[in-house]
Amino acid sequence: AQSVTQLDSQVPVFEEAPVELRCNYSSSVSVYLFWYVQYPNQGLQLLLKYLSGSTLVKGINGFEAEFNKSQTSFHLRKPSVHISDTAEYFCAVSDFPHGGFKTIFGAGTRLFVKA
Amino acid sequence: GAVVSQHPSRVICKSGTSVKIECRSLDFQATTMFWYRQFPKQSLMLMATSNEGSKATYEQGVEKDKFLINHASLTLSTLTVTSAHPEDSSFYICSARVGLAATYEQYFGPGTRLTVT
């Protein structure tokens, strides 16, 4: 079965600084990888996803992530954060096809952008 | 993009009563819907996978008799929390899947905050 580990529960960072949110996964088969953002009391919004192809994936709001199969990682990065990026970020994996498209989420990383 | 709605957004019920949460895909047909539960400051835990016209598949540890899931059409799935207790208070999020393989997409509803008093 697949699992997802988000290595940092909280990441404080100053506005306009770069940020990296780390994510590692484990799976015995090919996976789909996702990053979602959740604002307080709201559902999830997809930032980006890796299904196949280029290992560098660009998403919305200036975020990007790189799939590293050898390190089983899918870290999320942004070169310059804004106050509005303060939110909870979830890394997720879907173990296709054996997982039946079930998406398993990491514990989440709270990004806190300070002025 | 595709939109998934949930109703109600918030519900307060008394212990021992049942409450139904609706999940609708507004502009697409979803053959598969998922129900998640999220405790404060925690991640989403998958409760069950629901396919239209068939019984839901529950994750280990989820009581199927307590959390009744019905997926009556390609645009509607419902979660009924039966005989609710305070420990059932949580944020419930549904999700709808479209496509396969390279076109795979999963869309999330805004969530329903359930408080059992």
HADDOCK unambig.tbl for C-alpha pairs under 7 A between the chains (distance, minus, plus):
assign (segid A and resid 42 and name CA) (segid B and resid 110 and name CA) 5.14 0.50 0.50
assign (segid A and resid 42 and name CA) (segid B and resid 111 and name CA) 6.35 0.50 0.50
assign (segid A and resid 43 and name CA) (segid B and resid 93 and name CA) 6.89 0.50 0.50
assign (segid A and resid 43 and name CA) (segid B and resid 108 and name CA) 6.24 0.50 0.50
assign (segid A and resid 43 and name CA) (segid B and resid 109 and name CA) 5.70 0.50 0.50
assign (segid A and resid 43 and name CA) (segid B and resid 110 and name CA) 3.88 0.50 0.50
assign (segid A and resid 43 and name CA) (segid B and resid 111 and name CA) 5.40 0.50 0.50
assign (segid A and resid 44 and name CA) (segid B and resid 108 and name CA) 5.83 0.50 0.50
assign (segid A and resid 51 and name CA) (segid B and resid 102 and name CA) 6.22 0.50 0.50
assign (segid A and resid 105 and name CA) (segid B and resid 43 and name CA) 6.60 0.50 0.50
assign (segid A and resid 105 and name CA) (segid B and resid 44 and name CA) 6.24 0.50 0.50
assign (segid A and resid 106 and name CA) (segid B and resid 43 and name CA) 6.47 0.50 0.50
assign (segid A and resid 107 and name CA) (segid B and resid 42 and name CA) 6.16 0.50 0.50
assign (segid A and resid 107 and name CA) (segid B and resid 43 and name CA) 4.68 0.50 0.50
assign (segid A and resid 108 and name CA) (segid B and resid 43 and name CA) 5.97 0.50 0.50
